[in-house]
Amino acid sequence: MDTERFAGLGLEPVLTTSELADYLGVHVQAIYDLRTDGRGPAGIRVGREIRFRISDVLRWLDGMHEPDHVVSGGSEAR
């Protein structure tokens, strides 16, 4: 994809499902499963395919942060 040319037009690059899966290090089916469960990134349907805006993926990833680990049941340091 010639992202520089499209960026010059003010268009944001998009990822295919395969590209997103490769980036995340998961199988393509994991992306489909996340979307089916309503837990995946927002996508854009283009015909029979789904594309993902990079900004949507980054926003989704930001929302996936797990809370900081909290030690419970221990005594406080003094």
DRENDOBA-907852 format. One record per atom (N, C-alpha, C): x, y, z; atom name; residue in one letter; residue number from 1. Coordinates in nm, 4 decimals. Atoms other than C-alpha are relative to their C-alpha. Example, Ala and Ser with C-alpha at 12.3 -4.5 7.8 and 13.67 -1.06 7.14 Angstrom:
! DRENDOBA-907852
<rec east="0.0890" north="-0.1190" up="0.0000" atom="N" type="a" seq="1"/>
<rec east="1.2300" north="-0.4500" up="0.7800" atom="CA" type="a" seq="1"/>
<rec east="0.0900" north="0.1200" up="0.0000" atom="C" type="a" seq="1"/>
<rec east="-0.0820" north="-0.1190" up="-0.0060" atom="N" type="s" seq="2"/>
<rec east="1.3670" north="-0.1060" up="0.7140" atom="CA" type="s" seq="2"/>
<rec east="-0.0770" north="0.1090" up="0.0730" atom="C" type="s" seq="2"/>
This chain:
! DRENDOBA-907852
<rec east="0.0853" north="-0.1181" up="0.0000" atom="N" type="m" seq="1"/>
<rec east="0.0000" north="0.0000" up="0.0000" atom="CA" type="m" seq="1"/>
<rec east="0.0891" north="0.1234" up="0.0000" atom="C" type="m" seq="1"/>
<rec east="-0.0758" north="-0.1255" up="0.0083" atom="N" type="d" seq="2"/>
<rec east="0.1313" north="0.3443" up="-0.0897" atom="CA" type="d" seq="2"/>
<rec east="-0.0595" north="0.0985" up="0.1005" atom="C" type="d" seq="2"/>
<rec east="0.0605" north="-0.0810" up="-0.1059" atom="N" type="t" seq="3"/>
<rec east="0.0469" north="0.5074" up="0.2440" atom="CA" type="t" seq="3"/>
<rec east="0.0358" north="0.1468" up="-0.0111" atom="C" type="t" seq="3"/>
<rec east="-0.0395" north="-0.1407" up="0.0129" atom="N" type="e" seq="4"/>
<rec east="0.2404" north="0.8257" up="0.1684" atom="CA" type="e" seq="4"/>
<rec east="-0.0911" north="0.0733" up="-0.0973" atom="C" type="e" seq="4"/>
<rec east="0.0878" north="-0.0628" up="0.0985" atom="N" type="r" seq="5"/>
<rec east="0.0269" north="0.8970" up="-0.1369" atom="CA" type="r" seq="5"/>
<rec east="-0.1381" north="0.0264" up="0.0601" atom="C" type="r" seq="5"/>
<rec east="0.1319" north="-0.0167" up="-0.0596" atom="N" type="f" seq="6"/>
<rec east="-0.2961" north="0.8414" up="0.0560" atom="CA" type="f" seq="6"/>
<rec east="0.0018" north="0.1013" up="0.1137" atom="C" type="f" seq="6"/>
<rec east="-0.0118" north="-0.0979" up="-0.1080" atom="N" type="a" seq="7"/>
<rec east="-0.1750" north="1.0432" up="0.3546" atom="CA" type="a" seq="7"/>
<rec east="-0.0003" north="0.1408" up="-0.0571" atom="C" type="a" seq="7"/>
<rec east="0.0003" north="-0.1303" up="0.0662" atom="N" type="g" seq="8"/>
<rec east="-0.1159" north="1.3313" up="0.1138" atom="CA" type="g" seq="8"/>
<rec east="-0.1392" north="0.0444" up="-0.0386" atom="C" type="g" seq="8"/>
<rec east="0.1394" north="-0.0309" up="0.0315" atom="N" type="l" seq="9"/>
<rec east="-0.4849" north="1.3111" up="0.0276" atom="CA" type="l" seq="9"/>
<rec east="-0.0835" north="0.0198" up="0.1262" atom="C" type="l" seq="9"/>
<rec east="0.0720" north="-0.0143" up="-0.1258" atom="N" type="g" seq="10"/>
<rec east="-0.5785" north="1.3300" up="0.3953" atom="CA" type="g" seq="10"/>
<rec east="-0.0710" north="-0.1273" up="0.0421" atom="C" type="g" seq="10"/>
<rec east="0.0626" north="0.1274" up="-0.0341" atom="N" type="l" seq="11"/>
<rec east="-0.6793" north="0.9633" up="0.4066" atom="CA" type="l" seq="11"/>
<rec east="0.0870" north="-0.0764" up="0.0985" atom="C" type="l" seq="11"/>
<rec east="-0.0723" north="0.0779" up="-0.0999" atom="N" type="e" seq="12"/>
<rec east="-0.5846" north="0.7519" up="0.7042" atom="CA" type="e" seq="12"/>
<rec east="0.0224" north="-0.1418" up="-0.0525" atom="C" type="e" seq="12"/>
<rec east="-0.0242" north="0.1383" up="0.0421" atom="N" type="p" seq="13"/>
<rec east="-0.4184" north="0.4180" up="0.6278" atom="CA" type="p" seq="13"/>
<rec east="-0.0885" north="-0.0973" up="0.0773" atom="C" type="p" seq="13"/>
<rec east="0.0798" north="0.1043" up="-0.0641" atom="N" type="v" seq="14"/>
<rec east="-0.6187" north="0.1058" up="0.7051" atom="CA" type="v" seq="14"/>
<rec east="0.0750" north="-0.1321" up="-0.0083" atom="C" type="v" seq="14"/>
<rec east="-0.0598" north="0.1328" up="-0.0032" atom="N" type="l" seq="15"/>
<rec east="-0.5186" north="-0.2497" up="0.7896" atom="CA" type="l" seq="15"/>
<rec east="-0.1035" north="-0.1034" up="-0.0408" atom="C" type="l" seq="15"/>
<rec east="0.0872" north="0.1140" up="0.0252" atom="N" type="t" seq="16"/>
<rec east="-0.6643" north="-0.5719" up="0.6569" atom="CA" type="t" seq="16"/>
<rec east="-0.0064" north="-0.0826" up="0.1278" atom="C" type="t" seq="16"/>
<rec east="0.0089" north="0.0883" up="-0.1158" atom="N" type="t" seq="17"/>
<rec east="-0.7691" north="-0.8381" up="0.9041" atom="CA" type="t" seq="17"/>
<rec east="0.1306" north="-0.0769" up="0.0178" atom="C" type="t" seq="17"/>
<rec east="-0.1278" north="0.0728" up="-0.0067" atom="N" type="s" seq="18"/>
<rec east="-0.4523" north="-1.0333" up="0.8187" atom="CA" type="s" seq="18"/>
<rec east="0.1123" north="0.0888" up="0.0521" atom="C" type="s" seq="18"/>
<rec east="-0.1037" north="-0.0926" up="-0.0467" atom="N" type="e" seq="19"/>
<rec east="-0.2317" north="-0.7275" up="0.8717" atom="CA" type="e" seq="19"/>
<rec east="-0.0154" north="0.0283" up="0.1490" atom="C" type="e" seq="19"/>
<rec east="0.0242" north="-0.0248" up="-0.1422" atom="N" type="l" seq="20"/>
<rec east="-0.3960" north="-0.6565" up="1.2080" atom="CA" type="l" seq="20"/>
<rec east="0.0405" north="-0.1215" up="0.0826" atom="C" type="l" seq="20"/>
<rec east="-0.0368" north="0.1223" up="-0.0715" atom="N" type="a" seq="21"/>
<rec east="-0.3543" north="-1.0188" up="1.3155" atom="CA" type="a" seq="21"/>
<rec east="0.1518" north="-0.0145" up="0.0079" atom="C" type="a" seq="21"/>
<rec east="-0.1469" north="0.0066" up="-0.0002" atom="N" type="d" seq="22"/>
<rec east="0.0137" north="-1.0127" up="1.2140" atom="CA" type="d" seq="22"/>
<rec east="0.0584" north="0.0996" up="0.0990" atom="C" type="d" seq="22"/>
<rec east="-0.0487" north="-0.1043" up="-0.0901" atom="N" type="y" seq="23"/>
<rec east="0.0680" north="-0.6872" up="1.4041" atom="CA" type="y" seq="23"/>
<rec east="-0.0166" north="-0.0421" up="0.1463" atom="C" type="y" seq="23"/>
<rec east="0.0291" north="0.0398" up="-0.1376" atom="N" type="l" seq="24"/>
<rec east="-0.0927" north="-0.8295" up="1.7189" atom="CA" type="l" seq="24"/>
<rec east="0.0613" north="-0.1346" up="0.0366" atom="C" type="l" seq="24"/>
<rec east="-0.0584" north="0.1311" up="-0.0264" atom="N" type="g" seq="25"/>
<rec east="0.0728" north="-1.1698" up="1.6813" atom="CA" type="g" seq="25"/>
<rec east="-0.1031" north="-0.1055" up="0.0340" atom="C" type="g" seq="25"/>
<rec east="0.1073" north="0.0966" up="-0.0234" atom="N" type="v" seq="26"/>
<rec east="-0.2556" north="-1.3615" up="1.6781" atom="CA" type="v" seq="26"/>
<rec east="-0.0475" north="-0.0547" up="-0.1343" atom="C" type="v" seq="26"/>
<rec east="0.0594" north="0.0546" up="0.1216" atom="N" type="h" seq="27"/>
<rec east="-0.4426" north="-1.5764" up="1.4284" atom="CA" type="h" seq="27"/>
<rec east="-0.1125" north="0.0911" up="-0.0478" atom="C" type="h" seq="27"/>
<rec east="0.1086" north="-0.0798" up="0.0577" atom="N" type="v" seq="28"/>
<rec east="-0.6894" north="-1.4076" up="1.1944" atom="CA" type="v" seq="28"/>
<rec east="-0.1319" north="-0.0338" up="0.0686" atom="C" type="v" seq="28"/>
<rec east="0.1249" north="0.0410" up="-0.0645" atom="N" type="q" seq="29"/>
<rec east="-0.9668" north="-1.6096" up="1.3587" atom="CA" type="q" seq="29"/>
<rec east="-0.0198" north="0.0709" up="0.1337" atom="C" type="q" seq="29"/>
<rec east="0.0109" north="-0.0715" up="-0.1277" atom="N" type="a" seq="30"/>
<rec east="-0.8892" north="-1.4366" up="1.6899" atom="CA" type="a" seq="30"/>
<rec east="-0.0609" north="0.1383" up="-0.0209" atom="C" type="a" seq="30"/>
<rec east="0.0573" north="-0.1315" up="0.0301" atom="N" type="i" seq="31"/>
<rec east="-0.9735" north="-1.1015" up="1.5292" atom="CA" type="i" seq="31"/>
<rec east="-0.1495" north="-0.0141" up="-0.0252" atom="C" type="i" seq="31"/>
<rec east="0.1425" north="0.0230" up="0.0267" atom="N" type="y" seq="32"/>
<rec east="-1.3027" north="-1.2388" up="1.3971" atom="CA" type="y" seq="32"/>
<rec east="-0.0751" north="-0.0326" up="0.1287" atom="C" type="y" seq="32"/>
<rec east="0.0647" north="0.0368" up="-0.1262" atom="N" type="d" seq="33"/>
<rec east="-1.3830" north="-1.3919" up="1.7375" atom="CA" type="d" seq="33"/>
<rec east="-0.0193" north="0.1213" up="0.0905" atom="C" type="d" seq="33"/>
<rec east="0.0121" north="-0.1208" up="-0.0820" atom="N" type="l" seq="34"/>
<rec east="-1.3127" north="-1.0643" up="1.9201" atom="CA" type="l" seq="34"/>
<rec east="-0.1130" north="0.0885" up="-0.0503" atom="C" type="l" seq="34"/>
<rec east="0.1052" north="-0.0846" up="0.0565" atom="N" type="r" seq="35"/>
<rec east="-1.5407" north="-0.8755" up="1.6823" atom="CA" type="r" seq="35"/>
<rec east="-0.1375" north="-0.0623" up="0.0211" atom="C" type="r" seq="35"/>
<rec east="0.1276" north="0.0687" up="-0.0218" atom="N" type="t" seq="36"/>
<rec east="-1.8151" north="-1.1383" up="1.7124" atom="CA" type="t" seq="36"/>
<rec east="-0.0466" north="0.0190" up="0.1439" atom="C" type="t" seq="36"/>
<rec east="0.0319" north="-0.0186" up="-0.1422" atom="N" type="d" seq="37"/>
<rec east="-1.7987" north="-1.1031" up="2.0920" atom="CA" type="d" seq="37"/>
<rec east="-0.0202" north="0.1462" up="0.0377" atom="C" type="d" seq="37"/>
<rec east="0.0149" north="-0.1423" up="-0.0286" atom="N" type="g" seq="38"/>
<rec east="-1.8141" north="-0.7228" up="2.0628" atom="CA" type="g" seq="38"/>
<rec east="0.1188" north="0.0586" up="0.0741" atom="C" type="g" seq="38"/>
<rec east="-0.1176" north="-0.0460" up="-0.0740" atom="N" type="r" seq="39"/>
<rec east="-1.4633" north="-0.6878" up="2.2090" atom="CA" type="r" seq="39"/>
<rec east="0.1137" north="0.0430" up="-0.0911" atom="C" type="r" seq="39"/>
<rec east="-0.1057" north="-0.0339" up="0.0946" atom="N" type="g" seq="40"/>
<rec east="-1.2652" north="-0.6122" up="1.8928" atom="CA" type="g" seq="40"/>
<rec east="-0.0035" north="0.1460" up="-0.0396" atom="C" type="g" seq="40"/>
<rec east="-0.0037" north="-0.1390" up="0.0460" atom="N" type="p" seq="41"/>
<rec east="-1.1668" north="-0.2860" up="1.7283" atom="CA" type="p" seq="41"/>
<rec east="-0.1096" north="0.0275" up="-0.1020" atom="C" type="p" seq="41"/>
<rec east="0.0987" north="-0.0402" up="0.1006" atom="N" type="a" seq="42"/>
<rec east="-1.4135" north="-0.0927" up="1.5160" atom="CA" type="a" seq="42"/>
<rec east="0.0577" north="-0.0265" up="-0.1378" atom="C" type="a" seq="42"/>
<rec east="-0.0449" north="0.0291" up="0.1356" atom="N" type="g" seq="43"/>
<rec east="-1.3958" north="-0.1934" up="1.1530" atom="CA" type="g" seq="43"/>
<rec east="-0.0872" north="0.0696" up="-0.1023" atom="C" type="g" seq="43"/>
<rec east="0.0727" north="-0.0595" up="0.1121" atom="N" type="i" seq="44"/>
<rec east="-1.5062" north="-0.0624" up="0.8163" atom="CA" type="i" seq="44"/>
<rec east="-0.0222" north="-0.1109" up="-0.1013" atom="C" type="i" seq="44"/>
<rec east="0.0288" north="0.1034" up="0.0987" atom="N" type="r" seq="45"/>
<rec east="-1.6819" north="-0.3014" up="0.5827" atom="CA" type="r" seq="45"/>
<rec east="0.0198" north="0.0580" up="-0.1392" atom="C" type="r" seq="45"/>
<rec east="-0.0244" north="-0.0365" up="0.1392" atom="N" type="v" seq="46"/>
<rec east="-1.5572" north="-0.2763" up="0.2249" atom="CA" type="v" seq="46"/>
<rec east="-0.0347" north="-0.1244" up="-0.0812" atom="C" type="v" seq="46"/>
<rec east="0.0465" north="0.1211" up="0.0673" atom="N" type="g" seq="47"/>
<rec east="-1.7600" north="-0.5243" up="0.0240" atom="CA" type="g" seq="47"/>
<rec east="-0.0121" north="-0.1121" up="0.1015" atom="C" type="g" seq="47"/>
<rec east="0.0041" north="0.1138" up="-0.0921" atom="N" type="r" seq="48"/>
<rec east="-1.7062" north="-0.8597" up="0.1926" atom="CA" type="r" seq="48"/>
<rec east="0.1137" north="0.0033" up="0.1011" atom="C" type="r" seq="48"/>
<rec east="-0.1182" north="-0.0094" up="-0.0861" atom="N" type="e" seq="49"/>
<rec east="-1.3878" north="-0.7512" up="0.3678" atom="CA" type="e" seq="49"/>
<rec east="-0.0193" north="0.1055" up="0.1086" atom="C" type="e" seq="49"/>
<rec east="-0.0002" north="-0.0996" up="-0.1070" atom="N" type="i" seq="50"/>
<rec east="-1.3246" north="-0.5545" up="0.6870" atom="CA" type="i" seq="50"/>
<rec east="0.1377" north="0.0642" up="0.0033" atom="C" type="i" seq="50"/>
<rec east="-0.1247" north="-0.0752" up="-0.0134" atom="N" type="r" seq="51"/>
<rec east="-1.0608" north="-0.2847" up="0.7185" atom="CA" type="r" seq="51"/>
<rec east="-0.0035" north="0.0721" up="0.1340" atom="C" type="r" seq="51"/>
<rec east="-0.0114" north="-0.0617" up="-0.1315" atom="N" type="f" seq="52"/>
<rec east="-0.9344" north="-0.1242" up="1.0370" atom="CA" type="f" seq="52"/>
<rec east="0.0844" north="0.1258" up="-0.0096" atom="C" type="f" seq="52"/>
<rec east="-0.0774" north="-0.1240" up="-0.0062" atom="N" type="r" seq="53"/>
<rec east="-0.8304" north="0.2400" up="1.0731" atom="CA" type="r" seq="53"/>
<rec east="0.1040" north="-0.0142" up="0.1101" atom="C" type="r" seq="53"/>
<rec east="-0.1068" north="0.0084" up="-0.0994" atom="N" type="i" seq="54"/>
<rec east="-0.5013" north="0.2647" up="1.2557" atom="CA" type="i" seq="54"/>
<rec east="-0.0394" north="0.0740" up="0.1271" atom="C" type="i" seq="54"/>
<rec east="0.0412" north="-0.0757" up="-0.1194" atom="N" type="s" seq="55"/>
<rec east="-0.6482" north="0.5284" up="1.4897" atom="CA" type="s" seq="55"/>
<rec east="-0.1003" north="-0.0799" up="0.0835" atom="C" type="s" seq="55"/>
<rec east="0.0961" north="0.0833" up="-0.0734" atom="N" type="d" seq="56"/>
<rec east="-0.9346" north="0.2898" up="1.5812" atom="CA" type="d" seq="56"/>
<rec east="0.0710" north="-0.1138" up="0.0729" atom="C" type="d" seq="56"/>
<rec east="-0.0761" north="0.1086" up="-0.0621" atom="N" type="v" seq="57"/>
<rec east="-0.6884" north="0.0085" up="1.6508" atom="CA" type="v" seq="57"/>
<rec east="0.0758" north="0.0522" up="0.1218" atom="C" type="v" seq="57"/>
<rec east="-0.0749" north="-0.0573" up="-0.1126" atom="N" type="l" seq="58"/>
<rec east="-0.4737" north="0.2336" up="1.8720" atom="CA" type="l" seq="58"/>
<rec east="-0.0920" north="0.0349" up="0.1164" atom="C" type="l" seq="58"/>
<rec east="0.0970" north="-0.0331" up="-0.1045" atom="N" type="r" seq="59"/>
<rec east="-0.7802" north="0.3560" up="2.0635" atom="CA" type="r" seq="59"/>
<rec east="-0.0468" north="-0.1284" up="0.0704" atom="C" type="r" seq="59"/>
<rec east="0.0420" north="0.1288" up="-0.0550" atom="N" type="w" seq="60"/>
<rec east="-0.8951" north="-0.0053" up="2.1100" atom="CA" type="w" seq="60"/>
<rec east="0.1094" north="-0.0580" up="0.0894" atom="C" type="w" seq="60"/>
<rec east="-0.1111" north="0.0514" up="-0.0799" atom="N" type="l" seq="61"/>
<rec east="-0.5500" north="-0.1090" up="2.2325" atom="CA" type="l" seq="61"/>
<rec east="0.0156" north="0.0776" up="0.1300" atom="C" type="l" seq="61"/>
<rec east="-0.0081" north="-0.0812" up="-0.1221" atom="N" type="d" seq="62"/>
<rec east="-0.5438" north="0.1819" up="2.4803" atom="CA" type="d" seq="62"/>
<rec east="-0.1045" north="-0.0440" up="0.1017" atom="C" type="d" seq="62"/>
<rec east="0.1067" north="0.0450" up="-0.0883" atom="N" type="g" seq="63"/>
<rec east="-0.8720" north="0.0540" up="2.6228" atom="CA" type="g" seq="63"/>
<rec east="0.0210" north="-0.1406" up="0.0541" atom="C" type="g" seq="63"/>
<rec east="-0.0254" north="0.1383" up="-0.0411" atom="N" type="m" seq="64"/>
<rec east="-0.7270" north="-0.2961" up="2.6655" atom="CA" type="m" seq="64"/>
<rec east="0.0977" north="-0.0098" up="0.1163" atom="C" type="m" seq="64"/>
<rec east="-0.0968" north="0.0046" up="-0.1101" atom="N" type="h" seq="65"/>
<rec east="-0.4799" north="-0.1960" up="2.9385" atom="CA" type="h" seq="65"/>
<rec east="-0.0623" north="-0.0667" up="0.1209" atom="C" type="h" seq="65"/>
<rec east="0.0447" north="0.0616" up="-0.1238" atom="N" type="e" seq="66"/>
<rec east="-0.5106" north="-0.4134" up="3.2443" atom="CA" type="e" seq="66"/>
<rec east="0.0374" north="0.0920" up="0.1150" atom="C" type="e" seq="66"/>
<rec east="-0.0332" north="-0.0864" up="-0.1143" atom="N" type="p" seq="67"/>
<rec east="-0.5175" north="-0.2396" up="3.5813" atom="CA" type="p" seq="67"/>
<rec east="0.1352" north="-0.0399" up="0.0584" atom="C" type="p" seq="67"/>
<rec east="-0.1273" north="0.0284" up="-0.0660" atom="N" type="d" seq="68"/>
<rec east="-0.1923" north="-0.2111" up="3.7708" atom="CA" type="d" seq="68"/>
<rec east="-0.0204" north="-0.1106" up="0.1018" atom="C" type="d" seq="68"/>
<rec east="0.0058" north="0.1105" up="-0.0955" atom="N" type="h" seq="69"/>
<rec east="-0.1172" north="-0.5127" up="3.9847" atom="CA" type="h" seq="69"/>
<rec east="-0.0050" north="0.0558" up="0.1421" atom="C" type="h" seq="69"/>
<rec east="0.0149" north="-0.0443" up="-0.1386" atom="N" type="v" seq="70"/>
<rec east="-0.2354" north="-0.4572" up="4.3404" atom="CA" type="v" seq="70"/>
<rec east="0.0219" north="-0.1206" up="0.0898" atom="C" type="v" seq="70"/>
<rec east="-0.0253" north="0.1072" up="-0.0953" atom="N" type="v" seq="71"/>
<rec east="-0.0975" north="-0.6720" up="4.6193" atom="CA" type="v" seq="71"/>
<rec east="-0.1030" north="0.0120" up="0.1103" atom="C" type="v" seq="71"/>
<rec east="0.1017" north="-0.0052" up="-0.1052" atom="N" type="s" seq="72"/>
<rec east="-0.3749" north="-0.7633" up="4.8590" atom="CA" type="s" seq="72"/>
<rec east="0.0368" north="-0.0966" up="0.1122" atom="C" type="s" seq="72"/>
<rec east="-0.0197" north="0.0877" up="-0.1140" atom="N" type="g" seq="73"/>
<rec east="-0.3653" north="-0.9165" up="5.2032" atom="CA" type="g" seq="73"/>
<rec east="0.1369" north="0.0108" up="0.0653" atom="C" type="g" seq="73"/>
<rec east="-0.1337" north="-0.0156" up="-0.0579" atom="N" type="g" seq="74"/>
<rec east="-0.0093" north="-0.8075" up="5.2727" atom="CA" type="g" seq="74"/>
<rec east="0.0034" north="0.1131" up="0.1001" atom="C" type="g" seq="74"/>
<rec east="-0.0135" north="-0.1112" up="-0.0942" atom="N" type="s" seq="75"/>
<rec east="0.1127" north="-0.5791" up="5.5444" atom="CA" type="s" seq="75"/>
<rec east="0.0655" north="0.1170" up="-0.0706" atom="C" type="s" seq="75"/>
<rec east="-0.0560" north="-0.1211" up="0.0593" atom="N" type="e" seq="76"/>
<rec east="0.2039" north="-0.2241" up="5.4610" atom="CA" type="e" seq="76"/>
<rec east="0.1442" north="0.0185" up="0.0438" atom="C" type="e" seq="76"/>
<rec east="-0.1390" north="-0.0317" up="-0.0355" atom="N" type="a" seq="77"/>
<rec east="0.5672" north="-0.1228" up="5.4495" atom="CA" type="a" seq="77"/>
<rec east="0.0010" north="0.1264" up="0.0847" atom="C" type="a" seq="77"/>
<rec east="-0.0053" north="-0.1174" up="-0.0880" atom="N" type="r" seq="78"/>
<rec east="0.6579" north="0.1236" up="5.7226" atom="CA" type="r" seq="78"/>
<rec east="0.1349" north="0.0592" up="-0.0003" atom="C" type="r" seq="78"/>
